Amino acid sequence: MSALGELRTMAKGRGSGRRDVRSKNPDNKAGFAFLAPWLVGLVVFTIGPMLASLYLSFTDYNLLQPPRWTGLDNVSEMLGDERLWNSLRVTLTYVVVSVPLQLIFALGIAMLLDRGMRGLSFYRSVFYLPSLLGGSVAIAILWRQVFGADGLVNGFLSWFGIEGPGWISHPDFALGTIIVLHIWTFGSPMVIFLAGLRQIPEMYHEAAQMDGAGKIRRFFSVTFPLLTPIIFFNLVLQIIFAFQSFTQAYIVSGGTGGPSDSTMFFTLYLYREAFTELDMGYASAMAWFLLIIIAGFTAFNFWLSRFWVFYDD
């Protein structure tokens, strides 16, 4: 037998040996066994409901009778639904105003904590606590007490002889109170900002300081460019969360979206159509419309990031 033939025979033997080892190796089965609960949950609680919702978005379904296929009737109804477009306007106002203010506030607090103050772990936990509770019913109820006609804010203003309005019952101020609530839950982006600030090498600040750069100059020339990936990450996440806000508007407005629909978020209107009007088909179409809007904003931010986000390369 030639040397080339012997090499081929040896290679085949080694390959078959590997296949035998792999067939007898139980690691793959164990891995799938550990993944099975997650896979079942993904199919049953995520993919399945999404596909069902996609089907229902083309039907007339009231939860009491079988779905009736109507094609694009729900889409046509959405185009002429003035209340839907008003809820979208309210939601966009909430997102455009609250998200930047929250990120600015979170970055400012993170920069204060980055100075290495004593008791950093305690302050970090205290500032993060509102993010854990901000979406809860209890905090939303507390917010009604703070901004109510006889709440803490008006009580404080009364010390100066100022009679404050009913903040949550006035159409000009109701949305503002929910925006303040969103800004108050700055803990999550603050912790991420703090981690990003800790990753910036100190030698960059020292070199800029030796060149005569002041604090403001060092922030815009060193800190901000190196922090842009973290800012972008927080921006995308907070936009998605803001579009999905529901509990705050539901509790503060008493589930009505009032006064004058000034706090009628898109998610709140979707909820009312689904569980108050029992128009599940229309609500499913609204849910997919919201998904398209969020995807559009996310794609736009990824495209825009090419002009202001700076990575290592």
N, C-alpha and C positions, 0 to 999 in steps of 0.2 A: 504494500500500500504506500502511496506517495505521502510526502510530508503534509501536503495540502489536504489530502483526504483524512489523515489523522487529526489535523486541527479541526476540520469540520465535525468529525465524530465526537471530539472532546467538547466542542461548543454545544452540540445537540445534547450531550449528556448533562452538561452544566445547566442548560436551559430547562430540561425536563426536571432536573433536581429542584430548580427554583420554583417551578410550577407545583411540584409536590409539596414543597415547604409552604407555599402560599395557600394551597388547598387545605393543608392541615392547620394553618395558623388561625386561631379563633378570634384574632383582634378585630377583623372586619365585622364579624357577627356581633361582637360585644359593642363595637362602635354604633352599629345600626340599632342595637337594643337600647343604648343610652339615648340615641336621637329619636327613637320612636315616639315618646310622649310629645316632644316638640313638633315632630312632623304631623302627628295626629291633630294637635292643637292648631297648627298652621292650616291644615286642610279643613277642619271642622269649624274653626272660629274665625278664620281670616279669608281664605280663598273661597270657601263655600258661600259664606254670606255675601262676599263681593259679587260673585257670579249671580247669586239670587237677586241681589239689588240691581244688577245690570239688566236682568230680565224684567224685573218689576218696573223699571223705569220706562218701559215701553207698554205698560199695561194700566188698566184702571182697577185698582185693588183697594178695598176698604176693610180688610181683615175679617170680614164677616162672610163674604162671598168669594168664589174662586176668581183669580185674576182674569181679566178680559183684555186681550191684545188690542191696543189702540195705535200702535206705530209711534209716530212723532207728535201725537197730540199733546203730550206733556211738554215737549219742547216748545210748541207753538203757544201753549198756555203761559209758559215762563216768559216768553218774549213780550207778552202783553200784561204781565202781572206787575202793576206799579208798586205794590207793597214789597214784592221780591227785590226790585231794583232799589227801593229805598233801604231795605235791609242790607243790601250789598254796599250801598253808599255809606251807611253807618259803620259797617265792618271795615271798609277801606279807610275811613277816617280814623277809626280806632287803631288799625295796624300802622298807618303812616305816622301818626302822632306818638303813640305809646311806645312802639319798639325802639325808635332812635333815642327817645328820652330815657328809657330804661337802660339801654346800653351805655349811654353817656354817664348816667348816674352810677351804674355798676363799675365802669372803668375808673371813675373818680374814686370810689370807695376802695377798689382793688389797689390803686396807686398809693392811697394812704396806708393801707395795710402792708404794702410791700416795703415800707420803710423799716421794717423789723421791730415794730413796737412790742412791748412786753404784753404777754397774754394773747398772742396772735390767735392761737387755737380757739380761745373762748370767743373772741370777737368774730372770728370766721364762722363759728357755729351759730352765734346770735344773728348775724346778718343773713345766714342761709336759711334760718327758720321760716321767714315769711314765704319763701319759695315752696316749702313743704306744705304750708297751710293756706297759701293764697287761693288755690282752687277749691278749697273746701267750703261746705255749706256754712259752717260756723263762722268763718271769717267774713263771708258775704253778708250774713246776718249782722255781725258786728259792724260792718261797713254801713248798714242801714241805720244803726244806732249812732254812729259817728256823724253821718251827714244828714240825719233826719232833721225835721223842723225844730225839734227840741233836743238835738244831739249835741255832742261835745264841741263841734266846730262852732255852732251858733252860740253855745254857752260861753266859749272863749271870746267870741266877738262881742257878746253882750257886756263884758267887762270894760270895753272901750266905748260903750254906747252905740254899737252898731247892731242893727237888726238884720240878721242874715236870712236869706230865703230858704225854702225847703229844697235843699240841693238835689235830692233824688226825685223830687216831685216837680221840678221845673225843667221844661224841655231844653233850656239853654245851658243847664249845668249838669243834667243827669249823666250824660255820656262822659263828661269830665271827671266825675267821681269814679267811674269805672276805670278810666285811664290812669288816675292816681293810684288806684288799687293795683293795676298792672305794673306800674313803675315801682311800687312798694315791694313787689315780689322780684327783686333784683338779685337775690342770693345766688341762684344757679349760674347766670352769666358772670357774676362777680368772682365766684370760685374759679371758673375757667380762665378769666382774665388774670387772676392772681397767679395761677399756674403758668400762664404764658409769660408774665412779667418775670417770674423766677427763672425762666429759661434764657433770658437775654443776657449774654456775657457782660459782666461789669466793665471789661476792658474797653468796650465800645463807648460807654459813657465817659470813662476816664480819658480816652483819646480825644473825644469831642470837647471835654472840659479843658484839656490842655491847649486846644486850638482856640479857646476863648468863647465857646458856645455856652449860652445861659441855659436855665432850666427849660424855658419855652422852646428854644432852638433845639435842645437835646431831645425834647419830646417829639417834635415834628420831624426831626432828621434821623433819629436813632430809634426811639421807642415805638413810635407809630408805624414806620415801615416794617419793622421786625414783628410787630404784633398784628399786622393786617390779616394773616391766615386765621388767627384766633377771632378777630373781629368778624371776619367773613363767616366763620363757623357759627358764632353766636347769632349773627344776623339772620342766617337761613333758618336756624332752629327756632328763634323767637318769632319770626314771621309765620312759620307753620303753626306754632302754638297759638299765636294771636288770632289767626283765622279760625281756629277750632275752639275759641273761648265760648263758653256756654254758661257755666254755673254762676259766674258773677252777674251777668245780665239777667239771668232767670230769677235769682234771689233778690237782687236790688230792685228790679222792676216788678216783682211779684208775679213773674211769669207772663206778664202782658206785653212787655216791650215798651211800655209807656214811660213817661208821658208823651203823647203824640208820636209814638213809635220812635222816640229819640234814642232808645237803647234796644231797638229790635235788631239784634244781631242776626246774621244769616243762619247760624246754627239754631238760634231760638225760633226763628220763623220756620225752619225745617222741622223742628220738634213739634211745633203747634200744628203744622200741616199733617204730620204723621200720626200724632197721638191725641190731638184735640179734634181735628177735622176728619181723622181716619182716612186720609187720602195718601195711602202708603205708596202708590205708584208715583204720584207727583213728588212726594218727599224723596223717593229714590232717585228720581231725575235730578232733583236739587242737590242731592249728595254727590252725584257724579259731576255736576256742574261745579261744585265747590272743589272737588278733586282736580278738575281741569284748571281752575283758577290758581290753586296752590302750586300745581306743577308748572304753570306758566310763570308765576313769580319766581319759583326756584330756578327755572331754566334761564330767566332773564338775569338773575343775580349771578349765576355761573358765567354767563356771557360777559356781564359787566365787570366781573372780578379780574378779567385779563388786563384791565386798565388801572387797577389800584391795589391789587393784592400781590405781594412780593414774596416769593419763595426762595429757598437757598440757591436755586439755579438761575 
